[in-house]
Amino acid sequence: MSLFGLAENDPAAARIREAATRGTLSHALLFTGSADLLSAAHYAAAALECTAEGSRPCGVCPGCRKVLAGIHPDVVTVRDEQHKNIAVDVVRAIRADAYIRPNEGRRKVYLFPDCGLLTEQDQNVLLKIVEEGPPYAAFLFCAENGAAVLQTLRSRCVELKLHPAEEPASESSEAGEAL
């Protein structure tokens, strides 16, 4: 298990690490599946903010440590505590904020922990900024099912499917299989 809660041998972690190390990690990622999507998004955010020369994320540079601690000023988790769904005004504020240059990191990263809270109107507001936004803005979307994201927005993202970590087989599971 890595510092970010994502197994080092996870295929999504390997893809993120390889792309970030080459400098080709997409600005729009969609994490789907039944694993810990938010951990994967934090792993990608750390990869985007990592200042190490070698493999990214390194987990030890100031950028990685701040993302891990949840205090990086350029990594924003989009939530709306006052409403059931994320209000369109919150999304519009994110869209406006995306044009402000990063404070200390290389990128401004916006994490959407549950795309099920984004309405169709919210996603349409996000579409233009994801498609034509500034080069330093990055968007990380989490959804159990990719269908929660409109096709127009989903087509601008690189989708990474996550699978739950396999638990080691125990005697009780073997006995259950025998039954």
SULVENPE-V668633 format. One line per field, one symbol per residue. phi: phi as a letter, one per 20 degrees, with the letter a starting at -180 (. if undefined). Layout:
phi->???
This chain:
phi->.efendffefgfffffffffffndffecdcecpdefffffffffffffefdfeefdfencfgffffffemcffdddeeccfecfefffffffffgfffeefffceecdddedfbffeefffgffffgffffcfffeeccdddbgcfffdggffffedeededdfffeffcfffffffff
